[in-house]
Amino acid sequence: MAPEALADLYVRHAMALRDADRPPREWELGPAGRAAARELAAQLPRAVATALVLSSTEPKALATAAPIAERFGVAVVADERLAEAHRPWVGSPNDYRSMAHRYLAGFATPGWEDGTAVVDRMAAAVREARASVPGQRIAVVGHGLSLCLHLASVLPEGFDPGGLWARLSFPDAWTVDRADLVLSRCRR
């Protein structure tokens, strides 16, 4: 994948409130999630300041992106192409973890969005955002599965998307050294 499809900062959204009456793509952050998003933003090092924060349109991602954009004095650009990988509801956490690892390893998972489609839509969104602020840093705020698939497409062979997914917290922030293509968790 070309470097123009690579962001400088990747953020997984804060923990959303589960709402059995709404699909996960509509879940919002509760008080604890909003506080965690503000804390993450406040603790990001100035060295990761970006010219633009590109966010999934899902409420939990937008609410995580807002304090980051405010910290760096930049705009949030919402893009539906950064949505989580489309999949059916999997109720059991153990079943979900197992299916997610298979999905991230590239196995066909019935009912789940094709991983290549996720990679293509995310890469297009990042390329367009990067083109809108040439030569400047950008941040992407999104979701665990889609971020891991995207990163696997832009980082060197051998990157383990399932290993990263298993280590992600809510919220979480990672930087990419664009010269050496090395992913590092932000020190907070």
Helices and strands as residue ranges (DSSP letters): G 3-5, E 9-12, G 24-26, H 31-43, G 46-48, E 52-55, H 59-72, E 76-78, G 80-82, H 93-104, H 115-132, E 138-142, H 144-154, H 161-167, E 172-177, E 182-185
